[in-house]
Amino acid sequence: MAHALRGALRIARGYKGVAIGQAMGNKWKANRFRNVYLRNALWQKGYAIDTVETACDWSRVTPMMHALENAATHALAQSGEKVHTYTHLSHIYAQGASVYTTFAFRLAGDYAQDLARWRSLKAAVSQAIVAHGGTISHQHGVGLDHAPYLEAEKGRLGISAMRSLFRHFDPDGMLNPGKLVGPAAP
């Protein structure tokens, strides 16, 4: 940990960064679970919140941020809705960062319309991640929402390798019941 901190401080100094201590981290830690309650309260007031997280090299961070925010804006504009977006870097690495974008938008009040809006937003931002060379789900795992974009990241060979591993280590399909990579094509 001390080695990593010294390295981070050295990099920051090289870019004229300033160490500010632990105050911001402690503030985050004290409030990290409030967003769930805020999300639920906003839902009751007619607003939806969703997030997407990716990671990319430093040269792609700013373009990724703009791409995600623009993709969400354009996706919801198709249904005449506006979206508020904001992005922060949730994890910092020597080679890049995690780009974490939050989206807040009004609910239509109709389940089918709300689901359609969300699906449109999710597809647009996922496609932007793939187009800008980000990982489809950073550290949270892929899951069903991001599975359609996994092959763009891993390639056919990568998906084939995953299927092979699943067949070998989970021949009965108990851990991956065709959800992450689906069945192999005939």
N, C-alpha and C positions, 0 to 999 in steps of 0.2 A: 504494500500500500504506500509506504513512504517513497519507494522508488518511483511509482507511478505519479505520485503527487509532485515530486521534484521534476519529473519529465514534463508534466503538464504546465508547471510554473515556468519552466525554461521555454517551452513553446509559446506560452502567453507573452512572456517578456519579449520574445523575438518579434511579436506582432504588436508591441506596445500595449499589451494587456496588463491589467492590474488585478492583483489578488485581493479579494474582498472578505476573505475569511469564511466562516461557517454560517453566518446569519441567514443568507438566502436559503441554504439547504435546510437549516432548522425550521425556517418559516414554512417551507414546502412540507417537511415532515409533519409538522403540527396540523396541517390542513389538507393532507393528501386525499382523505376520504370524503371531503365535503362535496366534491364534484358529483358524486352519485346522488346525494340528496338534492343538490341544485338541479340536476337533470330531471329528477322526479317532480320537483316543484314546478319547473318550467313546463313540463309535459302537461301538468294540470292547468297551467295558464295558457296552453295552446302552442307551445314551442317544442321542437325536437332538437336534440343535440346528438351529434355523432362525432367520432374521431377516426383518424387513420394515421398509422405510423409506418414510416419506412426508414431505411438507412441508405446512405450513398456517400461517395467520395466528396471531399471538400469542394472540388470544382463544380459539382452538381448540386450543392446544397441550395444556393439561391435560385437557380433555375427550377429546381424541384419545388421549392416553396411557392414560387409564382405559378408553376404549372398546376399544382394541387388547388390553390385558391381560385385560379381562373377556371379550371375544370368544373369545380363545384358551382361557381357563379353561372357558367353557361348551361350546366345541366338543369339547374332549377329555373333559369330564365325561360326554358322551354315550356314550363307550366305556369309562367307568369309570376313566379315567386322569386324573392330575393333571399340571399343567404349571407350571414355574417361569418367570416372566416378569420381565424388567427392561428399563427404558427409559432412554435418555439422548438428549440433543440433540446430534446429530453435526455440524450446521451451524447457524450463527446468522446471521440476516439482519435488516435493519431492520424488515421487515414481518412476520417470523415465524421459524420454525425447522424444522429437519428432526427428526422424531420417529423414532427408531431403536429398535425393540423386538426383543429376543432371547427366544426360547422354547426351553426345554430340557424334554424329556419322555422317559419310558422307552419303549423299543422293545418291541413285543409278541413279537418273535422270529419272526414270520411275515410274509413279504413283503407279502402282500395286506392284512393288518391294519395293518402299519406305513404302507403307502401310503394306506390309507383314513383313518388318523388324520391323516397329514400333509395330505391333500386337504381334510379337514374343517377343520383349523386354518387352512390357506391361504385357503379360501373365507370363513370367518368373519372373519378379520382384513381381508381385501380388501373385504368388504362393509362392515365398520366404517369403513375408510378412506373409501369412497365416501359413506357415510351422514353422515360428519362433515366433509365438504368438503375432504379432503386430496387430494394428487396421488397417483396410483396407484403411481408408482415413483420419485419424486424424480429423482436424477441417474443412476441405473443403467440406465435404459431400461425399456421395458415387457416385452418378451419374451413367450413363450407363456403363462407362468403368470399374468400380469396382463392379457393381451389381452382376456379377457371383460369386464373392468371399464373398459376405455378409453373406451367410448362414454358411460358415466356421467359421465366427466370432460370429454370433448371435445364431447359432444352429437352429434346426427345431422349437423348442418351441418359440424362439425369433422371427423368421419369422412369425410363426402362430399368435403370439401376435400382430405383426405389421399389418398383414392382418386384424385381428379383429378390431384394432383401426381404420384402414382406412375405413373398412365397416361401422363402427359406426359413425365416424366423417366426412366421405366423401363418403356417400353412392352412389353418382353419379360418383365417380372416377375422379373428376375434378383435384384434387391435385396430385394423383398418378395414372395416366392412365396406370396401368399395367407395369410400367417401373422399379420401384425400386425392388419390390418383385414379380411382375408378378401375374397372376391369381392363385387362390387356386387350387390345384390339385383336381380332382373329387374324 
